[in-house]
């Protein structure tokens, strides 16, 4: 994991400017690896502790004790998942693959590289979705990528206005820039391979 408090990182001899502190990421040879913010796991862990504390303090009725224990276990699992899971966004052969795992619920997204025009971001810091990252197809259609950079988002009652948990715009902008660079590298690699008469490329993506 890179030190996101540093201003720059050196990866394979290339200097990369780091985003604002808080983005947990690692460079991959053909993409980027992302993990959930630590504060996401902290908030979920606090919810687990709250439910467990209520069970200890209020031991009756038994039905509420069971519900409290189940809630504590569920929150504990999702806190571990937030710490353990990673999202790999990689160019594998002729496809872009976005995989989140290994702990379920997992997700996987694929799209042909030849149909990718580029990447962009949209959203606002005060909206419950925060800043989202989109793939732009050759036809100009934006497809939202399953990349969640936010912590646990809290909103005002009855509205979509976020008051906590949205990651800074710099995080999404940084990921878009890195994916743009990886796309160009994938295109160059494909053209170089075809230039020397190579056959179909087959890359293996580790999915945990």
PyMOL commands that set and color helices and strands:
alter all, ss='L'
color gray80, all
select helices_A, chain A and resi 38-57+62-84+113-115+169-195
alter helices_A, ss='H'
color red, helices_A
select strands_A, chain A and resi 8-11+14-17+24-28+31-35+86-92+95-101+107-112+116-123+131-137+142-144+154-155+162-164
alter strands_A, ss='S'
color yellow, strands_A
deselect
rebuild
show_as cartoon
